[in-house]
């Protein structure tokens, strides 16, 4: 594996030294036995504690009370495709996430102020691309191996928390078009909707590439939330290269997104959240079918460069619904939930995918004594745009050779997440990928589509 972290520059060393000097008094206080006025005598057992490393003899709690919180989580996915795709293979994706949060009200009396900084360390190689040729990666942590700067931002809340303003290096996929129920599933499509990740430059401001931006959220009451964000139009920058997340492109147009969400309490623990949103990107987008001289790319006389279009946009809707909750859910965990999302991109001539939909259902507490275990089934559908399908027909007309016409990719996932300890979750999963790549030709047999693939995998999540 390549070295994942480059050598820090002198100004970065200086910043780290300043941070360490600022935190030194807090760390000293946490380590000083004389300062431990209420430190617990014993820690919870290994299988009862919230984090694997425990409370550090009470130091973690005292640091948190002083306004300083550390987070370290590792996620690992092992997978294999015994049938279908481009070729059989095995994959492993690993992610280490580090987070530092400062409560500025506790630390300095700055009411409503908070600071967050994070980093990703990504390793391994997944099955997508090389082995499957699919549009929707099988894992939401799968990416090129690298050490990356993650989100770094300042948050200010006002009016008793009703208004929140966030400024810095941000990920839109953690706040917009989200579904809590869909969070169980491993395939990347169930996080940042697949259409967003496929058509937006650099995949949009989404894992693992945050972008400079600002987000404003207003919550007038418990039912309604309205939020909007403006980010760099391409988080990868001018040359689509931002390996370590240390490039902060501000001259790449804008990506703007807005969303309204309403939550209704039906009683008995049954709630529903409903969201409507949309986004606009101001950059220029290549036509997927037509060259600059107006001819189809399938025509031998077509120019090599594509026709260019200004801007792109899409609309989406989300339903996140608790369908049923047992009266004894506090002890058994038993509940049933479902989700559904739809995304539409009207400008078909500049989008690889113009329609996306997903839906799923989960059940918590299926087995007696396992109230935190969750089982679920979900499906994701990405439709290849009509312009791209017409290009395939053009290719058949001009070449005279048979080849498939792309249509859509369909993913079905079944998952079971079991909590072995508060700090450890293990999740076996299976995915079935129908028409990988939307029906791309098989490189070895170009007259047919890439065969549908079966994937089996195991995920583990450890909180330190």
C-alpha positions in Angstrom: 0.0 0.0 0.0 1.2 3.5 -0.8 2.1 6.0 1.9 -1.2 7.6 2.8 0.0 10.7 4.6 2.3 13.3 3.1 4.9 15.1 5.3 3.3 18.2 7.0 4.6 21.6 5.9 6.1 24.0 8.4 3.0 26.1 8.8 1.0 22.9 9.5 3.5 21.9 12.2 3.1 25.3 13.7 -0.7 25.0 13.8 -0.4 21.6 15.4 2.0 23.0 18.0 -0.4 25.8 18.8 -3.3 23.4 19.2 -1.3 21.2 21.5 -0.3 24.2 23.7 -3.9 25.3 23.9 -5.1 21.8 24.9 -2.2 21.2 27.3 -3.9 22.7 30.4 -7.0 20.6 29.8 -5.0 17.5 29.4 -3.0 18.3 32.5 -6.2 18.9 34.5 -7.6 15.5 33.3 -4.4 13.7 34.3 -3.9 15.4 37.7 -5.3 13.2 40.4 -5.9 16.3 42.6 -8.3 17.7 40.0 -10.4 14.5 40.0 -13.2 15.5 42.2 -15.8 13.0 41.0 -13.8 10.4 39.0 -15.5 7.0 39.0 -13.7 4.3 40.9 -14.3 1.7 38.3 -15.0 1.6 34.6 -17.8 -0.4 33.0 -16.9 -3.8 31.7 -15.5 -4.3 28.2 -18.9 -5.3 26.8 -20.8 -2.5 28.5 -18.6 0.6 27.8 -19.6 3.0 25.1 -16.1 3.1 23.6 -13.5 0.4 23.3 -10.9 2.4 25.2 -13.3 3.3 27.9 -13.4 6.6 29.9 -9.6 6.8 30.2 -9.9 6.7 34.0 -12.4 9.5 33.9 -10.3 11.8 31.7 -12.6 11.5 28.7 -15.6 12.7 30.8 -13.6 15.6 32.3 -12.4 16.7 28.9 -16.0 16.6 27.6 -17.2 18.6 30.6 -14.4 21.1 29.7 -15.7 21.3 26.1 -13.2 19.0 24.3 -14.4 15.8 22.7 -12.4 13.3 20.7 -13.8 10.7 18.3 -12.1 7.7 16.6 -14.0 5.2 14.6 -12.8 2.4 12.2 -15.0 0.8 9.6 -13.9 -2.2 7.5 -15.7 -4.0 4.6 -14.7 -7.4 3.3 -16.5 -8.5 0.1 -16.5 -11.0 -2.7 -18.4 -11.5 -5.9 -18.6 -15.3 -6.7 -20.6 -14.7 -9.9 -21.1 -12.0 -12.5 -19.6 -8.6 -13.1 -16.4 -8.1 -15.1 -14.5 -10.8 -13.2 -14.6 -12.6 -9.9 -12.7 -11.1 -7.1 -12.3 -10.1 -3.4 -12.2 -6.6 -2.0 -11.5 -4.8 1.2 -12.2 -1.2 2.1 -11.0 0.4 5.3 -11.8 3.8 6.8 -10.4 5.4 10.0 -12.3 8.5 11.0 -10.9 11.0 13.5 -12.9 13.9 14.9 -12.2 16.8 17.3 -15.0 18.9 18.7 -14.6 22.1 20.7 -17.6 23.5 22.7 -16.6 27.2 22.7 -19.3 28.0 25.2 -17.8 25.6 27.8 -14.2 26.6 26.9 -14.5 30.3 26.5 -18.0 31.4 27.2 -18.8 31.9 23.5 -22.5 31.1 23.6 -23.7 28.9 20.7 -20.2 28.6 19.2 -18.6 25.3 18.3 -15.7 24.1 16.2 -15.1 20.7 14.5 -12.1 19.2 12.6 -11.9 15.7 11.2 -9.7 13.5 9.0 -10.1 10.3 7.0 -7.5 7.5 6.5 -8.8 5.3 3.6 -7.2 2.0 2.6 -7.7 -1.1 0.6 -9.6 -1.6 -2.7 -13.2 -2.4 -3.2 -15.0 -4.5 -5.8 -16.6 -1.7 -7.7 -15.1 -0.6 -11.0 -12.4 -3.2 -11.6 -14.5 -6.3 -10.7 -18.1 -5.2 -11.2 -18.2 -2.2 -13.6 -21.2 -0.8 -11.7 -22.5 2.7 -11.3 -23.4 2.5 -7.6 -20.4 1.4 -5.5 -21.2 -1.5 -3.2 -19.7 0.3 -0.1 -20.2 3.8 1.1 -16.6 4.0 2.4 -15.0 2.7 -0.8 -12.6 5.3 -2.3 -9.0 5.7 -3.5 -6.5 5.0 -0.7 -5.3 8.3 0.9 -5.1 10.3 4.0 -7.6 13.1 3.7 -8.7 16.2 5.5 -12.4 15.8 6.3 -14.8 18.4 7.5 -13.4 21.5 9.3 -16.0 24.1 10.2 -17.2 26.6 12.7 -20.9 26.5 13.8 -22.9 29.3 15.5 -26.4 28.8 16.8 -28.7 31.7 17.6 -32.2 32.3 19.0 -32.1 29.3 21.4 -30.8 27.0 18.8 -33.5 27.8 16.2 -31.0 29.2 13.7 -27.7 27.5 12.9 -24.9 28.8 10.6 -22.0 26.6 9.6 -19.0 27.8 7.7 -15.9 25.9 6.5 -15.0 22.7 4.7 -18.3 20.9 4.5 -20.0 17.7 3.4 -23.5 18.2 2.0 -24.3 14.4 2.0 -24.4 14.4 5.9 -27.2 17.0 6.0 -29.2 17.0 2.7 -31.4 14.3 1.1 -30.7 12.0 4.1 -32.8 9.1 5.5 -32.2 7.8 8.9 -33.7 4.4 8.0 -31.5 4.1 4.9 -28.4 4.5 7.1 -28.4 0.8 7.8 -27.4 -0.2 4.3 -23.9 -0.5 3.0 -24.3 0.4 -0.7 -23.2 4.0 -1.4 -26.5 4.8 -3.2 -28.4 4.7 0.1 -26.3 7.6 1.5 -25.8 10.5 -1.0 -28.3 9.5 -3.7 -26.6 7.9 -6.6 -27.8 10.5 -9.2 -26.0 13.2 -7.2 -22.8 11.3 -7.0 -22.8 10.3 -10.7 -23.7 13.6 -12.4 -22.1 16.3 -10.1 -18.5 17.3 -10.7 -16.3 15.4 -8.3 -19.4 13.7 -7.0 -20.5 16.9 -5.2 -19.5 17.9 -1.7 -19.8 14.3 -0.4 -17.6 11.7 1.3 -14.6 11.7 1.0 -14.3 15.2 -0.6 -15.8 18.1 1.4 -15.9 21.6 -0.2 -15.6 25.1 1.0 -19.1 26.3 1.8 -21.7 27.7 4.1 -24.9 26.1 5.4 -27.8 27.9 7.1 -30.6 26.0 8.9 -33.7 27.4 10.6 -36.0 25.3 12.8 -38.9 27.4 13.9 -40.5 24.5 15.8 -40.2 20.8 16.5 -42.0 19.9 13.2 -40.3 22.1 10.5 -36.7 22.6 9.4 -35.6 24.7 6.4 -32.0 24.6 5.3 -29.8 25.7 2.4 -26.2 25.5 1.5 -23.8 27.0 -1.0 -20.5 25.1 -1.8 -17.8 25.1 -4.4 -19.1 23.8 -7.7 -16.3 21.1 -8.0 -14.7 20.0 -4.7 -11.8 18.4 -6.7 -10.7 21.7 -8.2 -9.6 22.7 -11.7 -7.6 19.5 -12.5 -10.0 17.1 -10.7 -7.1 16.3 -8.3 -7.5 16.9 -4.6 -6.0 13.7 -3.2 -5.5 14.8 0.4 -8.3 17.4 0.7 -5.8 20.2 1.1 -6.9 22.1 -2.0 -9.8 24.5 -1.3 -11.2 25.4 -4.8 -13.1 28.7 -4.7 -13.2 29.5 -8.4 -15.1 26.4 -9.6 -18.6 27.9 -9.8 -21.2 27.2 -7.1 -23.3 24.2 -6.0 -26.4 25.4 -4.2 -28.9 23.1 -2.4 -32.0 23.8 -0.4 -34.4 21.5 1.5 -37.6 21.8 3.6 -38.4 19.0 6.1 -41.5 18.3 8.1 -41.8 15.7 10.9 -45.1 14.5 12.2 -45.7 12.5 15.4 -48.6 10.1 15.0 -48.4 8.9 18.6 -47.2 5.7 20.1 -43.7 6.3 18.9 -44.8 6.4 15.2 -43.3 9.3 13.4 -42.7 10.4 9.8 -40.3 12.8 8.2 -41.0 14.2 4.8 -38.5 16.3 2.8 -38.5 18.2 -0.5 -35.4 19.7 -2.0 -33.4 20.7 -5.0 -30.0 21.7 -6.2 -28.3 23.8 -8.9 -24.7 23.7 -10.2 -23.5 26.7 -12.2 -20.6 25.0 -14.0 -20.5 23.9 -17.6 -21.5 20.3 -18.4 -20.5 18.2 -21.4 -23.3 16.9 -23.7 -23.4 13.1 -23.4 -24.3 12.6 -27.1 -23.7 15.7 -29.3 -20.3 17.1 -30.4 -19.5 20.8 -30.9 -20.4 20.5 -34.7 -23.9 19.2 -33.8 -23.3 15.5 -34.8 -23.7 12.4 -32.6 -20.4 11.1 -31.3 -21.2 7.9 -33.1 -20.9 9.7 -36.4 -17.3 9.4 -37.9 -17.5 13.1 -38.8 -18.2 14.3 -35.3 -15.8 16.7 -33.6 -13.9 15.2 -30.7 -15.1 17.8 -28.2 -18.6 17.7 -26.7 -21.2 20.4 -26.9 -21.1 22.4 -23.6 -24.1 23.5 -21.5 -24.3 26.0 -18.8 -25.7 24.7 -15.5 -27.5 21.7 -14.2 -30.2 21.0 -11.6 -32.3 18.3 -9.9 -35.2 17.9 -7.5 -35.7 15.3 -4.9 -38.1 14.0 -2.2 -37.6 11.8 0.8 -40.0 9.8 3.0 -38.7 8.4 6.3 -41.5 6.6 8.2 -41.7 4.6 11.4 -44.6 2.2 10.5 -45.0 0.5 13.9 -43.4 0.5 17.3 -44.1 -2.0 20.0 -45.4 -0.7 23.4 -42.4 -2.5 25.0 -39.9 -1.1 22.5 -37.8 0.3 25.4 -36.9 -3.2 26.4 -37.3 -5.2 23.2 -36.4 -2.6 20.6 -39.1 -4.0 18.3 -40.1 -1.5 15.6 -40.7 -1.4 11.8 -39.6 1.5 9.6 -39.4 2.3 5.9 -38.0 4.9 3.6 -38.3 6.0 -0.1 -36.4 8.7 -2.1 -36.8 10.0 -5.6 -34.4 12.3 -7.6 -35.2 13.8 -11.0 -32.7 15.6 -13.3 -34.6 17.2 -16.1 -31.6 18.1 -18.3 -31.1 14.7 -19.9 -28.6 15.9 -22.5 -25.9 16.6 -19.8 -26.6 13.8 -17.4 -25.4 10.2 -17.3 -28.4 9.4 -15.1 -31.6 11.4 -15.2 -33.8 9.5 -12.7 -33.0 7.7 -9.4 -35.2 6.0 -6.8 -34.7 3.9 -3.8 -36.8 2.3 -1.0 -36.4 -0.1 1.8 -37.8 -1.5 5.0 -36.0 -2.3 8.4 -37.0 -4.2 11.5 -35.3 -3.7 14.9 -35.3 -6.3 17.7 -36.1 -9.3 15.5 -34.5 -11.8 17.9 -35.3 -12.0 21.7 -32.7 -10.2 23.8 -31.2 -8.4 20.7 -33.0 -5.1 20.9 -30.4 -3.1 19.0 -30.0 -5.5 16.1 -31.5 -4.3 12.8 -32.4 -6.3 9.7 -33.5 -4.8 6.4 -34.0 -5.0 2.6 -33.6 -2.1 0.2 -33.5 -1.5 -3.5 -31.9 1.3 -5.6 -32.6 2.1 -9.2 -30.6 4.4 -11.4 -31.9 5.1 -14.9 -29.5 5.9 -17.7 -30.5 9.2 -19.4 -32.5 9.1 -22.7 -29.7 11.0 -24.5 -27.1 8.4 -23.6 -29.5 5.6 -24.7 -29.9 7.4 -28.0 -26.1 7.5 -28.4 -26.1 3.7 -28.0 -28.6 3.4 -30.8 -26.5 5.8 -32.9 -23.5 3.5 -32.4 -25.4 0.5 -33.7 -26.6 2.5 -36.7 -23.2 3.8 -37.7 -21.1 0.7 -36.9 -23.6 -2.0 -37.9 -22.4 -4.1 -35.0 -24.7 -5.4 -32.4 -24.3 -4.0 -28.9 -26.6 -3.5 -25.9 -28.5 -0.3 -25.4 -28.0 0.9 -21.8 -31.1 1.3 -19.7 -30.6 1.2 -15.9 -28.8 -0.3 -13.0 -30.7 -2.0 -10.1 -29.2 -2.9 -6.7 -30.9 -5.0 -4.1 -29.3 -5.3 -0.6 -30.2 -7.4 2.4 -28.4 -6.6 5.6 -28.3 -7.7 9.3 -26.5 -5.4 11.7 -25.8 -6.9 15.2 -24.4 -4.9 18.1 -22.0 -7.1 20.0 -21.1 -4.3 22.3 -22.0 -0.5 22.4 -18.6 0.1 20.7 -18.8 -2.8 18.2 -21.2 -3.5 15.3 -20.9 -6.4 12.8 -23.0 -6.5 9.7 -23.2 -9.3 7.1 -24.8 -8.2 3.8 -25.6 -9.4 0.4 -26.2 -7.4 -2.8 -27.5 -8.3 -6.2 -26.5 -5.9 -9.0 -28.6 -6.1 -12.2 -27.2 -4.6 -15.4 -23.9 -3.3 -13.9 -23.0 0.1 -15.4 -26.6 0.5 -16.5 -26.2 -2.3 -19.1 -22.6 -1.5 -20.3 -21.2 -4.0 -22.9 -19.1 -6.8 -21.6 -15.5 -6.0 -22.7 -14.9 -9.7 -23.5 -18.2 -10.1 -25.3 -19.3 -6.6 -26.5 -22.6 -7.8 -28.0 -24.0 -8.5 -24.6 -24.3 -6.7 -21.3 -22.0 -7.2 -18.3 -23.6 -10.1 -16.4 -25.5 -9.4 -13.3 -23.4 -9.8 -10.1 -23.8 -11.3 -6.7 -21.9 -9.8 -3.8 -21.4 -11.1 -0.2 -19.8 -9.0 2.4 -19.1 -8.3 6.1 -18.8 -4.9 7.7 -17.4 -4.1 11.2 -17.6 -0.8 13.0 -15.5 -0.1 16.1 -15.7 3.1 18.2 -12.5 3.8 20.2 
